[in-house]
Amino acid sequence: MQTQYHRPGSTAEAAKLLGGDARLLAGGQSLVAAMKLGLASPSALVDLRAIAGLDAIRVDAQRVTIGAMATHTSVAASRELGRAIPALAQLAAGIGDRQVRDRGTLGGSLANDDPAADYPAAVLGLGATVQTDQRQIAADDFFLGLFETALRPNEIITAVHFPIPERAGYEKFRQPASRFALVGVMVAKTAAGVRVAVTGAAGSGVFRCKPLEAALGRKFAPESCDGVQIEAAGLNDDLHGSAQYRAHLIPVVAKRAVARALG
């Protein structure tokens, strides 16, 4: 069956084109590859690139708002964003290679929710809010499991609102071929407390690490990560590393993220 291609000029128009197995097309870094491998065969592609304003980046005193179609390159290159949340710009600069960063988008990454992607750690670690064409979804409610989010079938991510933290840092131990995270950790010290989000370690996707949050809540310093024990149950166990290895890596990578956050 031939796939139809649509290029709407607004989110309202895009939403009307969804239905059945039609799929939204953002940067295409995951969907197009899946189609080439025969793993996805949508009846229609709804390309979001012609919708004005979906790639905007705005910074004010309280938060950073990034449009869903902002590329990783534009996030990494934004000077205002880099001053407000340096960890977020640094995270974006470390995604994939230059081609992936030039095409991949924030919204596409979050909607796909790859368990080893970087952006979910930023959204969950910074306590961001995902804005759609229908509602706002808190980060703690957005990620539901392996490639699964709280998005409804006809819902479109339009932006993400990141509150500006007091301190934040991101580090990852990367798989050298794909540059995905074997373990990636975002730490953030906020007025409401410390948040620690881990990506790459669990097959179910990104998660908050309560033992590290408790340790860093007592003292936000690299040495607070020393001796924190992480349970290996539920972590990935594959040719790249055992569950025990990943459990060991989480506080090690978190310690580096805290050091980066403190400059």
C-alpha positions as CSV (number, residue, x, y, z in Angstrom):
1,M,0.0,0.0,0.0
2,Q,1.3,3.4,-0.9
3,T,1.9,5.9,1.9
4,Q,0.2,9.3,1.5
5,Y,2.2,12.4,2.4
6,H,0.7,15.5,4.0
7,R,2.4,18.8,4.8
8,P,-0.2,20.8,6.9
9,G,0.3,24.4,7.8
10,S,-1.1,24.3,11.3
11,T,-1.4,21.9,14.3
12,A,-5.2,21.9,13.9
13,E,-4.9,20.8,10.3
14,A,-2.3,18.2,11.3
15,A,-4.6,16.8,14.0
16,K,-7.5,16.4,11.4
17,L,-5.2,14.2,9.2
18,L,-4.4,11.8,12.1
19,G,-6.4,8.6,12.4
20,G,-6.0,5.0,11.7
21,D,-2.3,4.3,11.3
22,A,-1.3,7.7,10.1
23,R,1.9,8.9,11.8
24,L,3.4,12.3,12.5
25,L,6.7,13.0,10.9
26,A,9.1,15.3,12.8
27,G,12.8,14.8,12.1
28,G,12.3,11.3,10.9
29,Q,15.4,9.8,12.6
30,S,13.5,6.9,14.0
31,L,10.3,6.6,11.9
32,V,12.0,6.6,8.5
33,A,14.6,4.0,9.6
34,A,11.7,1.8,10.9
35,M,9.9,2.2,7.6
36,K,13.1,1.2,5.7
37,L,13.4,-1.9,7.8
38,G,9.7,-2.8,7.3
39,L,9.0,-2.3,11.0
40,A,6.5,0.5,10.3
41,S,4.1,0.9,7.4
42,P,1.9,3.9,8.0
43,S,-0.9,4.7,5.6
44,A,0.0,8.4,5.8
45,L,2.8,10.7,7.0
46,V,1.8,14.0,8.5
47,D,4.9,16.2,8.2
48,L,5.1,19.0,10.8
49,R,7.9,21.0,9.3
50,A,5.8,23.6,7.6
51,I,4.0,24.7,10.8
52,A,5.3,28.1,11.8
53,G,6.6,28.6,15.3
54,L,6.9,24.9,16.3
55,D,10.7,25.3,16.3
56,A,10.9,28.4,18.5
57,I,13.0,28.7,21.6
58,R,12.0,31.2,24.3
59,V,13.7,32.1,27.5
60,D,12.4,34.2,30.4
61,A,13.2,34.6,34.0
62,Q,11.4,31.4,35.2
63,R,11.6,28.9,32.4
64,V,12.9,27.9,28.9
65,T,10.3,26.9,26.4
66,I,11.4,24.8,23.4
67,G,9.2,24.1,20.4
68,A,8.6,20.5,19.5
69,M,10.3,20.9,16.1
70,A,13.4,22.6,17.4
71,T,16.4,20.4,16.3
72,H,19.1,19.2,18.7
73,T,21.5,21.5,16.8
74,S,19.4,24.6,17.5
75,V,19.0,23.7,21.2
76,A,22.7,23.2,21.5
77,A,23.5,26.5,19.7
78,S,21.0,28.7,21.5
79,R,23.1,31.2,23.6
80,E,20.1,32.3,25.7
81,L,19.2,28.7,26.5
82,G,22.9,27.9,27.2
83,R,23.0,30.6,29.8
84,A,19.7,29.6,31.4
85,I,20.2,25.8,31.5
86,P,23.7,24.9,30.3
87,A,23.1,21.2,31.0
88,L,20.3,21.1,28.5
89,A,22.4,22.7,25.7
90,Q,25.3,20.3,26.5
91,L,22.9,17.3,26.4
92,A,21.6,18.3,23.0
93,A,25.2,18.8,21.7
94,G,26.0,15.2,22.6
95,I,23.1,13.5,20.8
96,G,24.1,11.2,18.0
97,D,26.2,12.7,15.2
98,R,26.0,16.0,13.3
99,Q,23.4,14.6,10.8
100,V,21.2,13.3,13.6
101,R,21.4,16.6,15.5
102,D,20.6,18.6,12.4
103,R,17.4,16.6,11.7
104,G,16.3,15.2,15.0
105,T,13.8,17.2,17.1
106,L,12.9,17.5,20.7
107,G,9.2,16.5,20.1
108,G,10.1,13.5,18.0
109,S,12.5,12.2,20.6
110,L,10.0,12.5,23.4
111,A,7.1,11.0,21.4
112,N,9.3,8.0,20.4
113,D,10.5,7.6,24.0
114,D,13.5,5.4,23.2
115,P,14.7,3.9,26.5
116,A,18.3,5.1,25.8
117,A,17.5,8.6,24.5
118,D,18.9,11.6,26.2
119,Y,16.0,14.1,26.1
120,P,13.7,12.0,28.4
121,A,16.4,12.3,31.1
122,A,16.3,16.1,30.7
123,V,12.5,16.4,30.8
124,L,12.2,14.1,33.8
125,G,15.3,15.4,35.6
126,L,14.4,19.0,35.2
127,G,10.7,18.5,36.1
128,A,9.6,19.8,32.7
129,T,6.0,20.1,31.4
130,V,5.1,18.7,27.9
131,Q,2.7,21.0,26.1
132,T,0.4,19.4,23.5
133,D,-2.3,20.8,21.3
134,Q,-4.8,19.6,23.9
135,R,-3.2,19.9,27.4
136,Q,-0.1,20.0,29.6
137,I,1.5,16.8,30.9
138,A,3.9,16.8,33.8
139,A,7.1,15.0,33.2
140,D,6.4,12.5,36.0
141,D,3.2,11.5,34.2
142,F,4.5,11.5,30.7
143,F,6.8,8.5,30.4
144,L,4.9,5.2,30.9
145,G,7.3,2.5,29.7
146,L,9.2,1.1,26.7
147,F,8.3,3.4,23.8
148,E,5.2,4.4,25.6
149,T,4.0,7.8,26.7
150,A,0.8,9.4,28.0
151,L,0.1,10.9,24.5
152,R,-3.3,10.1,23.0
153,P,-3.4,8.8,19.5
154,N,-4.4,12.1,18.0
155,E,-2.3,14.3,20.3
156,I,0.6,16.5,19.1
157,I,3.5,17.8,21.2
158,T,3.9,21.5,20.5
159,A,6.5,22.5,23.1
160,V,8.2,21.6,26.3
161,H,8.5,24.0,29.3
162,F,11.7,23.6,31.4
163,P,11.8,25.4,34.7
164,I,15.2,27.0,35.3
165,P,17.0,25.0,38.1
166,E,19.5,26.4,40.6
167,R,22.0,23.8,39.3
168,A,21.9,21.0,36.7
169,G,24.3,18.6,35.0
170,Y,24.1,15.8,32.5
171,E,26.6,13.0,31.9
172,K,26.4,9.8,30.0
173,F,28.4,6.6,29.5
174,R,27.8,6.2,25.8
175,Q,27.7,3.2,23.6
176,P,30.5,4.1,21.2
177,A,28.8,3.1,17.9
178,S,25.3,4.5,18.4
179,R,26.2,7.2,20.9
180,F,23.1,6.3,22.8
181,A,23.5,6.2,26.6
182,L,24.3,2.9,28.3
183,V,23.7,5.0,31.3
184,G,22.8,8.7,31.2
185,V,22.1,10.8,34.3
186,M,20.5,14.3,34.6
187,V,20.8,15.8,38.1
188,A,19.0,19.0,39.0
189,K,18.9,21.1,42.2
190,T,15.7,23.0,42.3
191,A,13.8,25.1,44.9
192,A,11.6,22.0,45.4
193,G,14.5,19.6,45.9
194,V,16.8,17.4,44.0
195,R,15.8,15.4,41.0
196,V,17.8,12.6,39.4
197,A,16.7,11.0,36.1
198,V,18.4,8.0,34.6
199,T,18.2,6.9,30.9
200,G,19.7,4.0,29.1
201,A,19.9,1.7,32.1
202,A,16.4,0.2,32.1
203,G,14.5,-1.5,29.4
204,S,11.4,0.2,30.6
205,G,12.9,3.6,29.9
206,V,13.8,6.7,31.9
207,F,13.2,6.7,35.6
208,R,13.9,8.8,38.7
209,C,16.5,7.4,41.1
210,K,15.3,8.0,44.6
211,P,18.4,6.7,46.5
212,L,20.5,9.4,44.7
213,E,17.9,12.0,45.1
214,A,17.9,11.4,48.9
215,A,21.7,11.4,49.1
216,L,22.1,14.6,47.1
217,G,19.2,16.2,48.9
218,R,21.2,16.0,52.1
219,K,24.3,17.5,50.4
220,F,24.5,18.4,46.7
221,A,28.1,17.4,46.1
222,P,29.9,14.7,44.0
223,E,31.0,12.7,47.1
224,S,27.4,12.3,48.1
225,C,27.0,9.7,45.3
226,D,29.8,7.5,46.8
227,G,28.5,4.4,48.3
228,V,24.9,4.8,47.1
229,Q,23.6,1.3,46.2
230,I,21.4,0.9,43.2
231,E,19.3,-2.3,42.7
232,A,20.2,-4.2,39.6
233,A,16.7,-5.7,39.3
234,G,14.9,-4.4,36.2
235,L,18.1,-3.0,34.6
236,N,19.2,-4.0,31.1
237,D,21.4,-7.1,30.9
238,D,22.8,-7.4,27.4
239,L,26.0,-7.7,25.3
240,H,26.9,-4.1,26.1
241,G,26.8,-4.6,29.9
242,S,25.2,-6.6,32.7
243,A,22.5,-5.3,35.0
244,Q,25.1,-5.2,37.8
245,Y,27.5,-3.2,35.7
246,R,24.8,-0.6,34.9
247,A,23.8,-0.5,38.6
248,H,27.4,0.3,39.4
249,L,27.6,2.9,36.6
250,I,24.6,4.9,37.7
251,P,26.1,6.6,40.8
252,V,29.5,6.9,39.0
253,V,27.9,8.8,36.2
254,A,25.7,10.8,38.6
255,K,28.8,11.9,40.5
256,R,30.2,13.3,37.2
257,A,27.0,15.1,36.5
258,V,27.0,16.7,39.9
259,A,30.6,17.8,39.4
260,R,29.6,19.3,36.0
261,A,26.6,21.1,37.6
262,L,28.8,22.7,40.2
263,G,31.3,23.8,37.5
